[in-house]
Amino acid sequence: MTSTRALRRRWIMRHRRRGSARVVLRCPGRNCRPTIGTWTTWPPTQAARRTGCTRTWQRAISRTRSAAASCTSTRRPSRSGSSASRSPSRRGGGTDMAGVRKRGQRYYAILKDSAGRKVERAVKGRTLTEARKNARDLEERAWRTRNNLGTEPTAETLAEAAPRFLKASRHQASFNSLESRWRLHILPALGALPVGQIRPTNIDELLAAKLDDGYGQQTRRHLRMTLSAFFKWAMKDGLVERNPVHEVEAIAVPDANPKALTWSQLEALRDAATLPWLKDLIWVAAHLALRYIELRRMKWEHVDFRRGVIETTRAKRVTTMQRSESSRPAVIPDVLLPYLRAMWARRRGEYLFCYEDGGQLPKTSPHARFKAALKAAKIIQGYRLICRRRGCGFSETAKSGKSTPCPRCGFALWPKVIPGAFSFKDLRSSAITRIIDVTGNARVAQLQADHADMKTTLKHYHAKNVDVQREALNRAFGGGSSPPSDPPPQREMAST
């Protein structure tokens, strides 16, 4: 049987031609596979000298070889003297062009970032040539940053850079809110603009549009803060040189005044609740000042009747540093213990607050049920008079629920109750406000609310009450009688 080497030599001698050609050599030998390669005329090998052939055979590069290695390889010059080469251009600092490879349906560039680290970045491109061009631009900006030459404005759009920013911010506790701001507000307005071409006027237009859409100051402030954080990250990444948000005027947000229900209103609200679990939830929350998520997770095993303490799990990270203890203690007032024992006698499962079948309450607070209880307890703001004639659409607010004729069509207006401006979380403010107003000890309220800072307790959870303030002032100045006598004058000290 003729050897493979002899067959190849015979085939070479038969196909002596000038130039280069891509051919397939089929070997009839045992366990031989078709060999794909290219004829080249340089450099002459030992086999070429022995056979007298002026061209040599080179195996083709495997298809699994990465595009990054292929783009950095050097093409050998042809006989025609063409200088086509795959070697990247060299700069003054001796930096090579970024390599590109395809993985799946995307192209990735292998380059050195602004800090000199070798990284892999996804680049945009429908073809390998376009991806290489974008990779060169990306590496050029990193090279200019490393050499303190300034950064040219990038052509990468905000929609293309946002996924990388969100990936770097996924460790934050507010990541869900951050992602929703990008998806619902920022990307629809600014996503098509290049990052380097976004001006302060574009951000002003976005915030003004949100004001026209009815969004409040807090939402617009959060959008500005989100864009500022993105451009800080873009400066670190070498996409821009400055932060345009610094030239956008800050949005002032007025401090929200905490709201609290009186004790008579809390009793009426408890009695007006029709569902047993809602009745228990309102009354326990008004005594323990717990968050809804903490009340929802509370099990009977967390209740210690002997010590009068409830130890449930914390709802969230209260400070920038994680608390060492995972339990969240809360003291049970003595007046609430009989109510909890009655709840224990009619328990329906392992949770304190659950449905009739023992199922756990949802993660969101029962806003609609709470508003219905406010209406039933007559804790209302007023009435909305609505015309029910089709096509009229007239409505107005009134203090009385008396029906009057519609000023447009004369049809009778239908009164609709407007519930009080309270939500379920105001039960927590009501408990904290009562603790501070009755005892005057803000530290006790802070511990019961599980706040890391007393400023949070006083600023966001203690509601102002003029009657309580007047009573405290009357006690300080004698209860409306003659004011206390002035302290005796101090003797002036002689100057030394």
C-alpha positions as CSV (number, residue, x, y, z in Angstrom):
1,M,0.0,0.0,0.0
2,T,1.3,3.4,-0.9
3,S,2.1,5.6,2.0
4,T,0.4,8.9,2.6
5,R,3.7,10.8,2.3
6,A,4.2,9.3,-1.2
7,L,0.7,10.2,-2.3
8,R,1.1,13.7,-1.1
9,R,4.5,14.1,-2.9
10,R,3.0,12.7,-6.1
11,W,0.0,15.1,-5.8
12,I,2.3,18.1,-5.3
13,M,4.4,17.3,-8.3
14,R,1.3,17.0,-10.4
15,H,-0.2,20.4,-9.3
16,R,2.7,22.8,-9.7
17,R,1.2,26.1,-10.5
18,R,2.1,29.7,-9.7
19,G,0.2,31.8,-7.1
20,S,-1.9,30.5,-4.2
21,A,-4.9,28.2,-4.3
22,R,-7.1,26.7,-1.7
23,V,-7.4,23.0,-2.3
24,V,-8.6,19.8,-0.6
25,L,-6.2,16.8,-0.5
26,R,-8.0,13.5,-0.1
27,C,-5.7,10.7,1.1
28,P,-6.9,7.1,0.4
29,G,-4.8,5.7,3.2
30,R,-6.3,4.2,6.4
31,N,-7.6,6.6,9.1
32,C,-6.8,9.6,6.9
33,R,-9.0,12.7,6.8
34,P,-9.3,15.3,4.1
35,T,-6.7,18.0,4.7
36,I,-7.7,21.6,3.9
37,G,-4.8,24.0,3.3
38,T,-3.3,26.8,1.2
39,W,-0.4,26.8,-1.3
40,T,2.0,29.5,-0.6
41,T,5.3,30.5,-2.2
42,W,7.1,31.8,0.9
43,P,9.2,30.7,2.8
44,P,10.6,27.6,1.1
45,T,10.6,24.6,3.3
46,Q,12.9,21.6,3.4
47,A,10.3,19.4,1.7
48,A,10.0,22.0,-1.1
49,R,13.8,22.0,-1.7
50,R,13.8,18.2,-1.8
51,T,11.0,17.9,-4.3
52,G,11.9,20.9,-6.3
53,C,8.5,22.6,-5.7
54,T,8.6,26.4,-5.3
55,R,5.4,26.4,-3.2
56,T,4.7,24.9,0.2
57,W,1.6,23.4,1.7
58,Q,0.1,25.0,4.9
59,R,-2.7,23.6,6.8
60,A,-5.8,25.9,7.1
61,I,-6.5,27.5,10.5
62,S,-9.0,25.5,12.4
63,R,-12.5,26.9,12.5
64,T,-12.5,26.7,16.3
65,R,-9.6,29.1,16.5
66,S,-10.7,32.4,18.0
67,A,-11.0,35.5,15.9
68,A,-8.8,37.3,18.5
69,A,-5.9,35.1,17.6
70,S,-6.6,35.4,13.8
71,C,-6.7,39.2,13.9
72,T,-3.3,39.4,15.7
73,S,-1.6,37.0,13.3
74,T,0.6,38.4,10.5
75,R,-0.2,37.6,6.9
76,R,2.8,36.6,4.8
77,P,3.5,38.8,1.8
78,S,2.5,37.5,-1.6
79,R,4.7,37.3,-4.7
80,S,2.9,40.4,-6.1
81,G,4.4,42.4,-3.3
82,S,1.1,43.4,-1.7
83,S,1.5,44.7,1.8
84,A,-1.9,43.4,3.1
85,S,-1.4,42.4,6.7
86,R,-3.5,41.5,9.6
87,S,-1.0,43.0,12.1
88,P,-2.6,45.9,14.0
89,S,-1.3,49.4,13.7
90,R,1.2,50.5,16.3
91,R,0.9,53.7,18.2
92,G,3.7,55.6,19.8
93,G,3.2,53.7,23.0
94,G,3.5,50.3,21.3
95,T,-0.1,49.3,22.0
96,D,-1.7,46.6,19.8
97,M,-5.2,46.8,18.4
98,A,-8.0,45.0,20.3
99,G,-8.7,41.5,19.3
100,V,-12.3,40.4,18.4
101,R,-14.0,37.1,18.6
102,K,-17.5,35.9,18.1
103,R,-19.4,34.0,20.8
104,G,-22.9,33.0,20.1
105,Q,-24.5,35.9,18.2
106,R,-22.4,38.6,19.7
107,Y,-18.8,39.9,19.2
108,Y,-16.4,40.5,22.1
109,A,-13.3,42.6,22.1
110,I,-10.2,41.7,24.1
111,L,-8.3,44.8,25.0
112,K,-6.7,46.8,27.8
113,D,-8.9,49.1,29.7
114,S,-8.1,52.6,31.0
115,A,-6.3,51.0,34.0
116,G,-4.1,48.7,31.8
117,R,-6.0,45.5,32.7
118,K,-6.8,43.0,30.0
119,V,-10.6,42.8,29.8
120,E,-13.3,41.4,27.5
121,R,-16.1,43.7,26.4
122,A,-19.1,43.2,24.2
123,V,-19.0,45.3,21.0
124,K,-21.7,46.2,18.5
125,G,-21.4,44.9,15.0
126,R,-23.3,43.0,12.4
127,T,-20.1,41.8,10.7
128,L,-16.6,41.0,12.0
129,T,-15.3,44.1,10.2
130,E,-17.7,46.4,11.9
131,A,-17.0,44.8,15.3
132,R,-13.3,45.3,14.7
133,K,-13.8,48.9,13.9
134,N,-15.9,49.4,17.1
135,A,-13.3,47.5,19.1
136,R,-10.5,49.8,17.8
137,D,-12.6,52.9,18.9
138,L,-13.0,51.4,22.3
139,E,-9.4,50.6,22.7
140,E,-8.4,54.0,21.4
141,R,-10.4,55.7,24.2
142,A,-8.8,53.5,26.8
143,W,-5.4,54.1,25.4
144,R,-5.9,57.9,25.4
145,T,-7.1,57.7,29.0
146,R,-4.1,55.7,30.1
147,N,-1.8,58.3,28.5
148,N,-3.7,61.3,29.9
149,L,-4.6,62.6,26.4
150,G,-8.3,63.1,27.1
151,T,-11.3,61.0,26.0
152,E,-13.0,61.5,22.8
153,P,-16.9,61.4,22.9
154,T,-18.0,57.8,22.5
155,A,-20.5,56.7,19.8
156,E,-22.0,54.1,22.1
157,T,-25.7,54.9,22.8
158,L,-27.2,55.1,26.3
159,A,-29.3,52.0,25.6
160,E,-26.1,50.0,24.8
161,A,-24.2,51.2,27.9
162,A,-27.1,50.8,30.3
163,P,-26.9,47.0,30.7
164,R,-23.3,47.2,31.7
165,F,-24.1,49.9,34.3
166,L,-27.0,47.8,35.7
167,K,-24.9,44.7,35.9
168,A,-22.3,46.7,37.9
169,S,-25.1,48.0,40.2
170,R,-27.0,44.7,40.9
171,H,-25.5,44.4,44.4
172,Q,-27.4,47.5,45.6
173,A,-30.4,47.0,47.8
174,S,-32.5,49.4,45.6
175,F,-31.7,47.6,42.3
176,N,-35.3,46.8,41.5
177,S,-36.2,50.5,41.7
178,L,-33.1,51.4,39.8
179,E,-34.0,49.0,36.9
180,S,-37.6,50.2,36.7
181,R,-36.4,53.9,36.4
182,W,-34.2,53.0,33.5
183,R,-36.9,50.8,31.8
184,L,-39.9,53.1,32.3
185,H,-38.4,56.6,32.2
186,I,-34.8,57.1,31.1
187,L,-34.3,54.7,28.1
188,P,-37.5,55.6,26.3
189,A,-36.4,59.3,26.3
190,L,-32.6,59.2,26.0
191,G,-31.8,55.6,25.0
192,A,-31.1,56.4,21.3
193,L,-28.6,59.3,22.1
194,P,-24.8,58.6,22.2
195,V,-23.5,58.8,25.8
196,G,-20.9,61.4,24.8
197,Q,-23.5,63.6,23.2
198,I,-26.0,63.9,26.1
199,R,-26.1,67.5,27.2
200,P,-27.6,69.0,30.3
201,T,-30.4,70.4,28.2
202,N,-31.5,66.8,27.3
203,I,-31.7,66.0,31.0
204,D,-33.7,69.2,31.7
205,E,-36.1,68.3,28.9
206,L,-36.6,64.8,30.4
207,L,-37.3,66.2,33.9
208,A,-39.7,68.8,32.5
209,A,-41.6,66.1,30.5
210,K,-42.0,64.1,33.7
211,L,-43.4,67.2,35.5
212,D,-45.9,67.6,32.7
213,D,-46.9,63.9,33.0
214,G,-47.8,64.5,36.6
215,Y,-44.9,63.0,38.4
216,G,-43.9,64.5,41.8
217,Q,-40.7,66.1,42.9
218,Q,-39.4,62.9,44.5
219,T,-39.7,60.9,41.3
220,R,-37.9,63.6,39.3
221,R,-35.2,63.8,42.0
222,H,-34.6,60.1,41.8
223,L,-34.3,60.3,38.0
224,R,-31.6,63.0,38.3
225,M,-29.8,61.0,40.9
226,T,-29.9,57.8,38.7
227,L,-28.4,59.7,35.7
228,S,-25.7,61.3,37.9
229,A,-24.7,57.8,39.2
230,F,-24.5,56.5,35.6
231,F,-22.3,59.3,34.4
232,K,-20.0,58.8,37.4
233,W,-19.6,55.2,36.3
234,A,-19.1,56.3,32.7
235,M,-16.3,58.6,33.7
236,K,-14.6,55.6,35.4
237,D,-15.1,53.5,32.3
238,G,-13.7,56.2,30.0
239,L,-16.8,56.9,28.1
240,V,-17.1,60.6,29.0
241,E,-14.9,63.2,30.6
242,R,-17.5,65.1,32.6
243,N,-20.8,64.6,34.3
244,P,-23.5,66.7,32.6
245,V,-25.9,66.2,35.5
246,H,-23.7,68.6,37.6
247,E,-25.0,71.5,35.4
248,V,-28.7,70.4,36.0
249,E,-30.3,72.3,38.9
250,A,-31.1,70.1,41.9
251,I,-34.7,69.3,42.7
252,A,-35.8,70.3,46.2
253,V,-38.3,67.8,47.8
254,P,-40.4,69.1,50.7
255,D,-40.3,67.0,53.8
256,A,-43.5,64.9,54.1
257,N,-45.3,65.5,57.4
258,P,-46.0,62.2,59.2
259,K,-49.7,61.4,59.8
260,A,-51.1,59.6,62.8
261,L,-54.6,58.5,63.8
262,T,-56.0,59.3,67.2
263,W,-56.8,56.5,69.6
264,S,-60.5,56.9,69.1
265,Q,-60.1,56.7,65.3
266,L,-58.0,53.5,65.8
267,E,-60.7,51.9,67.8
268,A,-63.4,52.8,65.3
269,L,-61.1,51.5,62.5
270,R,-60.7,48.2,64.2
271,D,-64.4,47.8,64.8
272,A,-65.3,48.8,61.2
273,A,-63.0,46.1,59.7
274,T,-65.2,43.2,58.5
275,L,-62.5,40.6,58.0
276,P,-61.1,39.0,61.2
277,W,-57.4,39.0,60.0
278,L,-57.7,42.7,59.0
279,K,-59.2,43.6,62.4
280,D,-56.3,41.8,64.2
281,L,-53.7,43.3,61.9
282,I,-54.9,46.9,62.5
283,W,-55.0,46.5,66.3
284,V,-51.6,44.8,66.7
285,A,-49.9,47.2,64.3
286,A,-51.2,50.1,66.3
287,H,-49.6,48.8,69.5
288,L,-46.3,47.3,68.3
289,A,-45.2,49.8,65.6
290,L,-44.1,46.9,63.3
291,R,-43.8,47.1,59.5
292,Y,-46.3,45.3,57.4
293,I,-43.7,42.9,56.0
294,E,-42.7,42.0,59.6
295,L,-46.3,41.5,60.6
296,R,-46.9,39.2,57.6
297,R,-43.9,37.0,58.5
298,M,-44.8,36.8,62.2
299,K,-45.4,33.2,63.5
300,W,-46.7,32.0,66.8
301,E,-43.3,30.6,67.6
302,H,-41.9,34.2,67.7
303,V,-44.3,35.3,70.5
304,D,-43.0,34.9,74.0
305,F,-46.0,35.4,76.3
306,R,-44.0,34.9,79.5
307,R,-41.4,37.6,78.7
308,G,-43.9,39.8,76.7
309,V,-41.6,40.0,73.7
310,I,-42.0,39.3,70.0
311,E,-38.8,38.4,68.0
312,T,-39.4,38.2,64.3
313,T,-37.0,38.6,61.4
314,R,-36.0,42.0,60.2
315,A,-37.7,43.4,57.1
316,K,-34.7,44.9,55.4
317,R,-31.3,46.5,55.8
318,V,-31.9,49.6,57.8
319,T,-28.4,51.0,57.5
320,T,-25.6,50.9,54.9
321,M,-24.0,48.1,57.0
322,Q,-25.7,44.8,57.6
323,R,-26.9,44.3,61.2
324,S,-25.2,41.4,63.0
325,E,-28.5,40.2,64.6
326,S,-31.2,38.9,62.2
327,S,-34.0,39.0,64.8
328,R,-36.1,42.1,65.3
329,P,-37.3,42.3,68.9
330,A,-40.5,44.2,69.9
331,V,-41.9,44.6,73.4
332,I,-45.6,43.7,73.8
333,P,-47.6,46.1,76.0
334,D,-49.5,44.5,78.9
335,V,-52.8,45.8,77.5
336,L,-52.3,43.8,74.3
337,L,-51.5,40.4,75.9
338,P,-55.2,39.4,76.4
339,Y,-55.9,40.2,72.8
340,L,-53.0,38.1,71.6
341,R,-54.2,35.2,73.8
342,A,-57.6,35.4,72.3
343,M,-56.0,35.3,68.8
344,W,-54.1,32.2,69.9
345,A,-57.3,30.5,71.0
346,R,-58.8,31.0,67.5
347,R,-55.6,30.5,65.5
348,R,-55.9,29.0,62.0
349,G,-52.3,28.2,61.2
350,E,-48.7,28.9,62.1
351,Y,-48.9,32.6,61.2
352,L,-50.5,35.3,63.4
353,F,-52.2,36.9,60.5
354,C,-53.5,34.6,57.8
355,Y,-56.6,33.8,55.7
356,E,-59.4,31.5,56.8
357,D,-57.5,28.5,55.3
358,G,-54.3,29.4,57.0
359,G,-52.6,30.9,54.0
360,Q,-50.0,33.7,54.4
361,L,-50.9,37.3,53.5
362,P,-49.6,38.8,50.3
363,K,-46.3,40.8,50.2
364,T,-48.2,44.0,49.4
365,S,-50.1,45.8,52.1
366,P,-53.9,45.6,52.0
367,H,-54.4,49.1,50.7
368,A,-57.9,48.6,49.2
369,R,-59.2,46.8,52.4
370,F,-57.8,49.5,54.6
371,K,-59.5,52.2,52.5
372,A,-62.8,50.4,52.8
373,A,-62.4,50.2,56.6
374,L,-61.7,54.0,56.7
375,K,-64.9,54.6,54.8
376,A,-66.9,52.3,57.2
377,A,-65.4,54.0,60.2
378,K,-66.4,57.5,58.9
379,I,-62.8,58.6,58.7
380,I,-63.2,60.6,55.4
381,Q,-62.1,63.8,53.8
382,G,-65.4,64.6,52.1
383,Y,-67.5,63.5,49.1
384,R,-67.1,63.5,45.4
385,L,-70.3,64.4,43.5
386,I,-70.3,62.6,40.1
387,C,-72.8,63.0,37.3
388,R,-73.9,59.6,36.1
389,R,-75.4,60.7,32.8
390,R,-73.5,59.2,29.9
391,G,-71.3,61.7,28.1
392,C,-71.5,64.4,30.8
393,G,-68.5,63.5,33.1
394,F,-69.0,66.4,35.6
395,S,-67.6,65.9,39.1
396,E,-66.9,68.1,42.1
397,T,-65.8,67.7,45.7
398,A,-68.0,68.7,48.6
399,K,-68.1,68.5,52.4
400,S,-71.6,67.2,52.4
401,G,-72.9,64.0,50.7
402,K,-76.2,65.6,49.7
403,S,-77.1,65.0,46.1
404,T,-77.6,68.2,44.0
405,P,-78.5,68.7,40.3
406,C,-75.7,68.7,37.8
407,P,-74.9,72.3,36.6
408,R,-74.4,71.0,33.1
409,C,-77.3,68.7,32.4
410,G,-79.5,68.9,35.5
411,F,-79.1,65.2,36.2
412,A,-78.8,64.3,39.9
413,L,-75.2,64.0,41.1
414,W,-74.2,60.8,42.8
415,P,-72.2,61.2,46.1
416,K,-69.1,59.1,46.5
417,V,-67.1,58.9,49.8
418,I,-63.5,60.1,49.7
419,P,-61.6,58.1,52.4
420,G,-59.2,59.8,54.8
421,A,-55.6,60.5,53.6
422,F,-54.2,57.6,55.6
423,S,-52.5,54.4,54.5
424,F,-51.6,51.2,56.4
425,K,-48.1,52.4,57.2
426,D,-49.6,55.3,59.1
427,L,-50.5,52.8,61.8
428,R,-46.8,52.6,62.5
429,S,-46.6,56.4,62.8
430,S,-49.6,56.4,65.1
431,A,-48.0,54.0,67.5
432,I,-44.6,55.9,67.5
433,T,-46.4,59.2,67.9
434,R,-48.4,58.0,70.9
435,I,-45.3,56.6,72.6
436,I,-43.5,59.9,72.3
437,D,-46.4,62.1,73.2
438,V,-47.5,60.2,76.3
439,T,-44.1,59.2,77.7
440,G,-41.9,61.9,76.3
441,N,-39.2,59.3,75.7
442,A,-38.1,59.2,72.1
443,R,-35.5,56.5,72.8
444,V,-38.2,54.0,73.6
445,A,-40.0,54.8,70.4
446,Q,-36.7,54.4,68.4
447,L,-36.1,50.9,70.0
448,Q,-39.7,49.8,69.4
449,A,-39.5,51.0,65.7
450,D,-36.1,49.4,65.2
451,H,-34.5,52.5,63.8
452,A,-30.7,52.9,63.6
453,D,-30.9,56.7,64.1
454,M,-33.3,58.7,66.3
455,K,-33.4,61.4,63.6
456,T,-35.4,59.0,61.4
457,T,-37.9,58.4,64.2
458,L,-38.5,62.0,64.9
459,K,-38.4,63.3,61.3
460,H,-40.4,60.6,59.4
461,Y,-42.6,59.0,62.1
462,H,-43.5,61.5,64.8
463,A,-46.6,63.4,63.8
464,K,-47.1,67.0,65.0
465,N,-50.0,67.6,67.3
466,V,-50.8,71.2,68.4
467,D,-52.9,70.0,71.4
468,V,-50.0,67.9,72.8
469,Q,-47.6,70.8,72.2
470,R,-49.9,73.2,74.0
471,E,-50.4,70.9,77.0
472,A,-46.6,70.5,77.4
473,L,-46.1,74.2,77.2
474,N,-48.8,74.8,79.9
475,R,-47.1,72.3,82.2
476,A,-43.8,74.1,81.6
477,F,-45.2,77.6,82.3
478,G,-47.6,76.8,85.2
479,G,-50.7,75.5,83.4
480,G,-52.1,78.9,82.5
481,S,-51.6,80.5,86.0
482,S,-49.1,83.2,86.8
483,P,-45.8,82.4,85.2
484,P,-43.0,81.1,87.5
485,S,-40.8,83.7,89.2
486,D,-37.7,84.7,87.4
487,P,-34.5,83.1,88.7
488,P,-32.4,85.4,91.0
489,P,-30.0,87.7,89.1
490,Q,-26.4,86.5,89.1
491,R,-23.7,88.7,90.5
492,E,-21.4,90.1,87.9
493,M,-17.9,88.9,88.3
494,A,-15.2,91.4,88.5
495,S,-12.9,91.6,85.5
496,T,-9.4,90.4,86.1
